[in-house]
Amino acid sequence: MKYIFALMMSLLCANYLSAQKAITSAASAKHRQVLSMLLQQHGQSHDAMKTTAGVSTERVIGQSTHDSMSVLDDSVALNYATNMTSAYDFNMMDYPYNYPYSASPMFNYAGAFTKPQVLFDTFLHWTQDPFTLVYGLYESARAGYDASKNMVSYLDLFADSVTNTNMSYINRFNIANNIDSGYWFHESAGMADSTFEQFFSYSTAGLLTKDSVYEYHSGSWHLVARSLYTYDASNDLTQIDYFANDTDTSFTQPLQEKEQYINTYDASNRLLTVLTKLYTGAVLDSYVRDTFAYTGTHAFHTSWKEYQYDPINTYWAPLFFMSKTLNAAGFPDTVNIEGFDSIMNAWVPQTMDVVNYNSFNLPDSLHEYDYDFTAFPSTPSYNTVYYYQTYLNTTAAQNIAPAEDKIIVYPNPARNTINISQQGLQQSMASIVLINVNGQTVRQEDVQGQSDVRLSTEDTLPGVYWIFVRDKSGNVLHRQAIVKQ
């Protein structure tokens, strides 16, 4: 369906941020994550996001996971602004994080960072260090939304910021609530410097047709990736072509097609197959094929098989098989994952998840049993418990106060435009002044009552400048050095 398109993009964004130039190898490693994102079809998630006004409902506010010895391995805590919701992912269900809290701050629901499946205000994540086995805080995040529940800002901070880079994200949307542009920043010592920027193009029907990613490197911006999107007559996304050049450190060589996804659908516009091709150095060659089956009219799949192409023996080798049984209400209560043993030429059990639900048909608990090569244990290998908050949704959409009082200026370095975005400050910005290194005012704008400003610098000479943002009394709300290219 047309909503699938941007879920495929989660792989591309993950590649930009985590692997940057190593696009192809990251694609292989992230393939199952892509499928998880891809299969968050809009059905149940979209319904959860438009809860009827005045209806009592629930949203997840935490989860905890213990091992078989009752040792706490992992936990999550969330807070929400009024009327913000959460939706459970019934598709992959091969790990306990079926509430995708922060799998990717970009493009993790319905394609365009517009409505993530968990619209939290703040997020805290504790986990056990795999090397020291010490349980402690791992990650915190804050999100901000506009009146249409588009996520316009996201700040991701890690306890170990040396290993995991702190990042912040700003997004702009057009009148149709489609993402227009996105910006990623490195957060270091309280300062945000531009890392990537991405721009999006749409058809007259509002379908994404192209996106382009630029990276700031050695004093200038460079085009590093581009994706093209093709649809059928039903607006189902049938093909994605992704171009990059992961070996060009000079940013001067043309982009090469590195990945291709070819999709098919059933009569209900549900995804049936995904063929993934990767660039081998000479051609695009088949890499992985995924097939999905459904029960009745359910939006989520009830079985999934994955095959990997063996170019030496020229056949599709089976890899994984997921199957689900449904309870009386039509929700998965048992999920089995099997892997293929090529020596035995048979499917071998790997994990079995047993899910219990509450009166809202949301999971109370998930018990994971890990196969020990002979049988499943009698007690769960891991136990995950979900915690909820019951609340009354009083309106379908309202102005949501961003999570953090902050003014953000981006991109930096800038070309022809500087964006100034105000998030939640008690004192509204009234004027913006651009001053050069000699102390001369080169531009001044009256922005009383505005929360998002685009300051033109097209006629400004390249160099270093200071931006001052003041309120109506002349108090400085924010100042920042910025480079004009």
C-alpha positions in Angstrom: 0.0 0.0 0.0 1.1 3.6 -0.5 1.9 3.9 3.2 4.6 1.3 2.9 7.0 3.5 1.0 8.6 5.3 3.8 8.9 2.3 6.1 11.3 1.0 3.5 13.3 4.2 4.0 14.1 3.3 7.6 16.9 1.1 6.2 18.3 3.9 4.2 18.3 6.3 7.1 19.9 3.7 9.4 22.6 3.3 6.8 23.2 7.1 6.6 23.6 7.5 10.3 25.2 4.3 11.5 27.4 3.3 8.5 27.6 6.5 6.5 29.9 5.4 3.6 29.6 1.6 4.3 26.2 1.4 2.7 26.2 -2.1 1.3 27.5 -4.0 4.3 25.1 -2.1 6.6 22.2 -3.1 4.3 23.0 -6.8 4.9 23.3 -6.4 8.6 20.1 -4.4 8.9 17.9 -6.4 6.6 15.7 -7.9 9.3 15.3 -4.5 10.9 14.1 -3.2 7.6 11.5 -5.8 7.4 10.3 -5.0 10.9 9.9 -1.4 9.9 8.4 -2.3 6.5 5.8 -4.5 8.0 4.5 -1.9 10.5 1.6 -1.5 8.1 -0.6 1.5 8.7 -3.8 -0.4 9.6 -3.8 -1.0 13.4 -1.3 1.8 14.0 -3.2 4.4 12.1 -6.4 3.4 13.9 -4.7 3.8 17.3 -3.5 7.3 16.4 -7.0 8.6 15.7 -8.8 7.5 18.9 -12.3 8.8 19.1 -12.6 11.9 21.4 -13.8 11.1 24.9 -13.0 7.3 24.7 -11.1 5.6 27.5 -8.0 4.0 26.1 -4.5 2.9 27.1 -1.0 3.8 26.2 2.2 2.0 27.1 4.2 3.7 29.8 6.9 1.1 30.4 8.1 -2.4 30.1 10.6 -4.7 31.9 12.4 -7.9 30.9 13.8 -10.5 33.3 15.8 -13.5 32.4 15.1 -17.1 33.6 16.9 -16.3 36.9 14.6 -13.2 37.5 17.5 -10.8 36.9 16.3 -7.5 35.4 17.9 -7.2 31.9 16.1 -4.3 30.4 13.4 -1.7 31.1 11.8 1.3 29.6 9.8 4.2 31.0 7.8 6.8 29.0 5.8 10.0 29.6 3.2 11.6 27.3 1.7 14.9 26.6 -2.2 15.1 26.6 -3.9 12.8 24.0 -0.7 11.2 22.7 -1.0 7.5 22.0 0.9 4.3 21.4 0.3 1.3 19.1 1.6 -2.3 19.3 3.3 -3.9 16.2 1.7 -7.3 15.6 3.9 -8.0 12.6 7.4 -9.2 13.4 6.9 -10.2 17.1 10.3 -12.0 17.2 11.6 -9.8 20.0 10.0 -8.1 23.0 10.3 -4.6 21.6 7.0 -4.6 19.7 6.5 -1.1 20.8 9.2 0.6 18.6 10.1 3.3 21.1 13.2 4.5 19.4 14.3 2.1 16.8 14.8 5.1 14.5 13.8 8.7 15.1 13.1 9.1 11.4 10.5 7.3 9.2 9.3 4.8 11.8 5.6 5.1 11.0 3.6 5.6 7.8 6.7 6.6 6.1 7.5 10.2 6.9 8.3 10.7 10.5 4.8 12.1 10.8 3.3 9.7 13.4 5.6 7.3 15.2 3.9 4.3 16.7 4.7 5.6 20.2 4.1 9.3 20.5 6.0 9.8 23.7 7.1 13.0 25.2 10.1 11.6 27.1 11.7 8.1 27.0 14.2 6.4 29.4 15.9 3.1 28.7 17.9 1.1 31.1 19.7 -2.1 30.2 22.4 -4.6 31.3 25.9 -4.0 29.9 26.8 -7.2 28.0 30.5 -7.0 29.1 30.2 -6.0 32.8 26.6 -7.3 33.4 25.9 -4.0 35.3 22.4 -2.8 34.9 22.1 1.0 34.3 20.8 3.9 32.3 21.5 3.5 28.6 19.5 6.1 26.7 17.1 9.0 27.1 15.1 10.8 24.4 12.7 13.7 24.1 10.3 14.4 21.3 8.3 17.4 20.1 5.2 17.5 17.9 3.1 20.0 16.0 -0.7 20.3 16.1 -1.1 17.5 13.5 1.0 15.2 15.7 3.9 15.4 13.3 7.2 14.8 15.1 9.1 18.0 14.5 12.0 17.4 16.9 13.8 14.5 18.5 16.8 14.5 20.9 18.6 11.2 21.6 21.1 11.1 24.4 23.2 8.1 25.5 24.9 7.5 28.8 28.0 6.4 26.9 28.1 9.2 24.4 31.6 8.2 23.3 30.4 4.8 21.9 26.9 6.1 20.9 26.8 9.5 19.4 24.2 11.9 20.8 22.0 13.1 18.0 19.2 15.6 17.5 16.7 15.9 14.6 14.6 18.6 13.1 11.9 18.1 10.5 9.8 20.4 8.4 6.4 19.5 6.8 4.4 20.8 3.9 0.7 21.8 4.0 -0.2 18.2 3.2 1.7 17.0 6.4 4.3 15.3 4.3 7.9 15.7 5.4 9.6 18.5 3.3 13.1 18.3 4.8 15.0 16.7 7.6 18.1 17.7 9.4 20.4 15.6 11.7 22.9 17.1 14.1 25.7 15.8 16.3 25.1 16.9 19.9 28.4 17.7 21.6 29.0 19.9 24.7 25.6 21.4 24.2 26.2 22.5 20.6 24.5 21.0 17.6 26.4 20.9 14.3 24.8 19.7 11.1 25.7 16.2 9.9 23.1 15.3 7.3 20.2 17.0 5.6 17.5 15.4 3.4 15.0 16.8 1.0 11.8 15.1 -0.4 9.9 15.4 -3.6 6.2 14.3 -4.2 3.9 13.7 -7.1 0.7 15.7 -7.6 -1.1 12.8 -5.8 1.1 13.3 -2.8 3.3 10.2 -3.3 6.9 10.4 -2.5 8.9 10.2 -5.7 12.5 11.1 -4.7 14.6 11.9 -1.7 18.2 13.2 -1.6 20.6 13.2 1.3 23.6 15.6 1.7 26.5 15.2 4.1 28.6 18.0 5.5 32.3 17.1 4.9 35.5 19.2 4.8 33.7 22.5 4.8 30.9 21.9 2.3 27.8 19.9 1.6 27.9 16.9 -0.7 25.2 14.7 -2.2 25.8 11.2 -0.8 22.6 9.3 -1.5 19.4 9.4 -3.5 16.3 7.1 -3.6 13.6 6.9 -6.3 10.1 5.4 -5.7 7.8 3.7 -8.2 4.1 2.9 -7.7 1.4 0.9 -9.4 -2.2 2.0 -10.3 -3.3 1.3 -6.7 -0.5 3.5 -5.3 1.3 0.5 -3.9 5.0 1.0 -3.8 6.4 -1.5 -6.3 10.1 -0.5 -6.5 12.7 1.4 -4.6 16.1 2.3 -6.3 18.8 3.5 -3.9 21.9 5.2 -5.2 25.1 6.0 -3.3 28.9 5.7 -3.7 30.4 4.1 -0.6 33.9 4.0 -1.9 34.2 7.6 -2.9 35.8 9.6 -0.1 36.3 12.6 -2.3 32.5 13.0 -3.0 33.2 13.6 -6.7 32.2 10.4 -8.3 28.7 9.8 -9.6 26.2 7.8 -7.5 25.9 4.1 -8.2 22.7 2.1 -7.6 23.5 0.0 -4.5 20.1 -1.5 -3.5 16.8 -2.3 -5.1 13.6 -3.5 -3.6 10.8 -5.0 -5.7 7.4 -5.6 -3.9 4.2 -7.4 -4.8 0.8 -7.1 -3.1 -2.5 -9.1 -2.7 -5.9 -7.8 -3.7 -6.2 -6.1 -0.3 -3.0 -4.1 -0.9 -1.1 -6.2 1.7 2.5 -6.9 1.1 3.1 -10.4 -0.4 6.8 -10.5 -1.4 9.9 -8.4 -1.2 12.9 -9.1 -3.5 16.0 -7.4 -2.3 19.0 -6.9 -4.7 22.4 -5.6 -3.7 25.2 -4.2 -5.9 28.0 -6.8 -6.1 30.6 -4.5 -7.6 29.5 -5.2 -11.1 25.7 -5.7 -11.2 22.6 -5.6 -8.9 22.2 -9.3 -7.8 19.4 -11.0 -5.9 20.2 -11.1 -2.2 17.1 -11.9 -0.1 13.5 -12.8 -0.8 10.7 -12.5 1.8 7.2 -13.9 1.5 4.2 -13.2 3.7 0.8 -14.7 4.3 -2.3 -13.4 6.0 -5.4 -14.8 7.8 -8.8 -13.3 6.9 -8.8 -9.5 6.8 -6.0 -9.0 9.3 -3.6 -6.2 8.4 -0.7 -8.1 10.1 0.8 -11.2 8.5 0.4 -14.6 10.2 3.4 -16.2 8.5 6.7 -15.1 7.0 9.5 -16.9 5.2 12.9 -15.6 4.3 15.2 -17.0 1.7 18.8 -16.0 0.7 20.1 -16.5 -2.8 23.0 -18.9 -3.2 24.9 -17.7 -6.4 27.3 -20.6 -6.4 24.6 -23.3 -6.4 22.0 -20.9 -8.0 19.1 -21.6 -5.7 17.1 -19.9 -3.0 18.2 -21.2 0.4 15.6 -21.0 3.2 16.6 -19.0 6.3 13.7 -18.3 8.6 10.1 -19.2 9.1 7.7 -17.4 11.4 4.2 -18.6 12.1 1.5 -17.3 14.5 -1.6 -18.8 16.1 -4.4 -16.4 16.9 -6.6 -16.2 20.0 -10.4 -15.9 20.0 -10.1 -12.1 19.5 -7.9 -12.6 16.5 -4.6 -11.5 18.0 -1.4 -13.6 18.0 -1.0 -15.6 21.2 1.8 -17.9 20.1 4.6 -17.0 17.7 7.1 -19.6 16.5 10.4 -18.8 14.8 12.3 -21.6 13.0 15.6 -21.6 11.3 16.6 -23.9 8.4 19.2 -26.6 9.1 20.9 -27.2 5.7 22.6 -30.4 7.0 19.4 -31.9 8.3 17.4 -30.3 5.4 14.7 -29.4 7.9 13.2 -26.5 9.8 14.5 -26.4 13.4 12.7 -24.5 16.2 14.5 -21.4 17.6 12.1 -19.4 19.8 8.5 -19.5 20.9 6.8 -16.4 22.2 3.6 -16.7 24.2 1.6 -13.5 24.6 -1.2 -12.7 27.1 -3.6 -9.8 26.6 -5.6 -7.4 28.7 -9.2 -6.2 28.2 -7.9 -3.6 25.7 -6.4 -6.4 23.6 -2.9 -5.1 24.4 -0.2 -7.4 25.6 0.2 -7.8 29.3 3.2 -10.1 29.1 5.4 -11.9 26.6 7.1 -15.1 27.6 10.0 -16.1 25.4 11.2 -19.8 25.3 14.6 -20.5 23.6 15.1 -23.9 22.0 18.1 -25.8 23.4 18.6 -28.1 20.4 16.4 -30.8 22.0 13.3 -29.1 23.4 11.8 -25.9 24.7 12.4 -25.3 28.4 9.5 -25.7 30.8 10.0 -22.2 32.1 10.5 -19.0 30.0 14.0 -18.0 29.1 12.8 -14.3 29.3 9.7 -12.6 30.7 8.6 -9.2 29.5 5.9 -7.3 31.3 4.1 -4.3 29.7 2.7 -1.4 31.8 -0.1 0.9 30.8 -1.8 4.1 31.6 -5.6 4.5 31.1 -6.6 7.9 30.0 -9.5 9.8 28.4 -8.7 11.1 24.9 -10.5 14.5 24.9 -9.6 15.6 21.4 -8.5 14.1 18.1 -5.6 16.7 17.6 -4.4 19.6 19.5 -1.3 21.7 19.9 1.3 19.6 21.7 4.0 21.4 23.7 7.4 20.2 22.6 9.4 18.3 25.2 12.2 20.8 25.5 12.5 24.6 25.8 14.9 25.3 23.1 15.7 27.4 20.0 17.5 25.6 17.2 19.3 27.2 14.3 20.0 25.0 11.3 21.6 24.0 9.1 25.1 25.0 10.1 27.0 25.6 7.8 24.2 27.3 5.8 23.8 28.1 2.2 21.0 30.4 1.1 18.7 29.9 4.1 19.0 29.7 7.9 16.1 28.1 9.8 15.3 29.3 13.3 12.8 27.0 15.2 11.4 27.9 18.6 10.2 25.0 20.8 8.3 25.6 24.0 9.9 28.8 25.3 7.8 30.9 27.6 9.1 34.1 26.0 8.3 34.3 22.3 11.0 35.4 20.0 10.4 38.9 18.5 13.6 39.7 16.5 16.5 38.0 14.8 19.8 39.8 14.2 22.7 38.5 12.1 26.0 40.1 13.0 29.4 39.6 11.2 32.7 39.1 12.9 33.4 42.9 12.8 30.3 43.5 14.9 28.2 44.9 12.1 24.5 44.1 11.7 24.0 42.6 8.3 20.4 41.5 8.6 17.6 42.1 11.1 14.1 40.6 11.0 10.9 41.3 13.0 9.5 37.8 13.8 7.0 38.6 16.5 4.5 35.7 17.0 6.4 33.3 14.7 7.8 30.0 16.0 9.5 29.0 12.7 11.5 31.4 10.6 13.4 31.1 7.4 16.1 33.8 7.2 17.4 34.4 3.7 21.2 34.7 3.4 21.3 34.6 -0.3 22.8 38.1 -0.5 25.2 37.5 2.5 28.9 37.0 1.9 30.5 33.7 2.9 32.0 33.8 6.4 31.3 33.4 10.1 28.4 35.2 11.7 26.6 35.5 15.0 22.8 35.0 15.3 21.0 36.7 18.2 17.4 35.8 18.9 15.6 38.3 21.2 12.2 38.6 22.8 10.0 41.8 22.7 11.9 43.3 25.7 15.2 42.9 24.0 16.4 39.9 26.1 18.6 37.5 24.3 16.9 34.1 24.1 19.6 32.4 22.0 22.9 33.2 20.3 24.9 31.0 18.1 27.9 31.2 15.7 27.0 30.0 12.2 29.0 29.6 9.0 27.6 31.0 5.7 29.0 29.2 2.7 
